[in-house]
Amino acid sequence: MKLDTVLLKVASRCNLDCSYCYVYHSSDQGWRSQPGRMSLKTIDAVIKRLIELKESTQQPLSVVLHGGEPLLLGNKLLEKLLLELRSGLGAESRIALQTNGTLLTDELIELFATTQTAVGVSIDGPATVNDKFRLDHFGKSTFNPTLDAIKRLRDHPKSSEFFCGTLSVIDPFSDVEDIYQFFKSLRVPSMDFLLQDGNHETLPYGKGSFNTLEYGRWLTRLWELYTADPEPVPIVVLDNIFYGLFGKQSTKEGSGVNDYGILVIDTDGTIKKNDTLKSSFDGADLFSENWSIHSHSIVEIIESEEFNRYKAQQKTSHKECLNCPYLSSCGGGMVLHRWSQKNKYDNPSIYCQDQKLISSKMVKGTLESLKSLPDLSHSRSFNKPFPHAWIPSPFPSGLNNKILNWLECTDLWKCIKTDFYHQYEFDLKQMNLPNDLNILTSKETLSHFESWLQDTFNTTKIEITEITVHKLEEGQGIGLHNDCSSTDETVRLLLQFNRGIVGGDLALFNDSSPKSVCRIIKPIHGTAFAFTISQESYHAVPTIKEGRRFTIVYSFRPCP
């Protein structure tokens, strides 16, 4: 039985009093009977049981320190726990910690860096948004100390190895663009967003009814900003919804159709279900068995029938969900969002309509973008004289003609002469194109080209370096060469445009001898040609005898 995550409640108290917190502001008040923090005895037992679990399953583990506020455990015990977990679980296991950041010290940051502990910071956005819910026990703002913690984590020399980003709870009344730009300005490595707790008995904050779309509209606007951004910061919740829709496995509970095995170890060592269930009813996170880390092995628990039933509960059985086209995206939603007194957990998520809205938006937008992407599906690949491919019609004929008309009319050309060619050129990569030609340089097109080239030529991941446009007129040509120079470019893609030419074919050679012609490629209007750059990629363009030959050249290199 697979166990995805063990969540360690190392502290049962918190120095903040967030009004939406399911731990302290739900009907379940079990935290009051728990010790304030894990004792040394319990920590030793946790370490022992987790190492035992890894040795038994021979699988890496994911362990998350949580609370309350986990930094309330204190530096000494945190150091012992993290050092011994990393030593016992190995580099392949994930150890993480979610904090409000207000108690973060430089000493702790160094500990997290040393132990490769992935740190996430909880903050809801700019001060006006964050301080609406996230105040301390005296009603004071927590924004500045949290912001300071984020900046110190971000600016650490090894930040990329352990700082994983921010986690926010959605306020459906907040300005989505303000929040997105706020996190972009912080240069965080990723951002993630949670739906507020709630169910069919107690509606989430700001949600009018099962059928209203407050959260769906908020997420849809976030998706619009995300996909329009040329340099986006990864958004975990959106990526996972998208992954589920298009067949990739999600990595987050409440998205996709995976059933996540999650156990919680409380500060006294009691082993419980996912503690988000607390918001359903008092005791919803308790097993019927009184399991404890002091007396039971985790291996024994995850092999039990009760754990199997609990894990299976995550997969929805509701008829409406099972027949929904978006089931692969939301998986029926988080279990806590399905609760009602009448049907227990056998309901669609209270966020069902919101999930449908954001999912339909993603599907519609993706299908529309695919329609406009170059069609590379009819390509033919060859290995001799060097790896290359020919594509008959990447763009519709109408678009090809628009591109050709523009190339014929533009005055951007600069005459370039070298020892082996004489032609006209200009740089297309940074240019503001006419709206109907933006597809030539859009990030979607470039990503599509990159993926296709990687698959066609079995290369490592590549990225665009240059997009140049070439024009050959009568009397001009390109001498025999292989493009293998001091640059690090490894693949090129050529788009051909003309009104019919005499001469100007693309000749491929077996070697550097002009007599070693192997193949002739006709530069037919609207076709494309791709090839790998190497010491063997000899080619040339004989002199144009009649007409003009236009080529858009996309050059790629391996990603750093």
Helices and strands as residue ranges (DSSP letters): E 5-9, G 30-33, H 40-57, E 62-66, G 70-73, H 75-89, E 94-99, H 106-115, E 117-122, H 127-133, H 143-155, H 159-162, E 163-169, H 176-186, E 191-194, H 214-228, H 236-245, E 262-265, E 271-272, G 275-279, H 298-302, H 305-312, H 319-322, H 327-330, G 335-338, H 352-372, E 380-382, E 388-391, H 397-409, E 414-417, E 422-427, G 435-440, H 443-457, E 462-472, E 478-481, E 491-497, E 502-503, E 506-509, E 517-521, E 528-532, E 539-541, E 544-546, E 549-558
